[in-house]
Amino acid sequence: MLKFCLFVADLSKNRFGEIPDEVTAFYFLEKLLLYHNTIRNVPDTIGMLQSLNYLDLRLVYRFESGGIVFSIMRELRCRYV
C-alpha cells in the first residue's frame, strides 16, 4: 500500500472549479493553498485531512460560503479575503 507524506499542497492559480478529490489522499497534509481559483465550495471530504492547520482561500472567485468551511475555520488558521 502506498502512503503519501505531502505536507504542503500549493494548488494556487490553477483555475480549479472544485478541489480535486485526490487531495484527501494526503493524510498528513498540513497546509493547503487554494489562492486565486474559481472554487465554489469546500467539500465535506476536506475534513478527512486531520493534520490540516492552514487553508488559504484568498481570492477564490465564485465561492459559496457554508458547509464545512465555517466549522473548520474556527480550528484552522484560514485566510479568506
Secondary structure, DSSP 8 states (H G I E B T S, - for coil): -------EEE-TTS--SS--GGGGG-TT--EEE--S-------GGGGG-TT--EEE-TT-TT----THHHHHHTTSEEE--
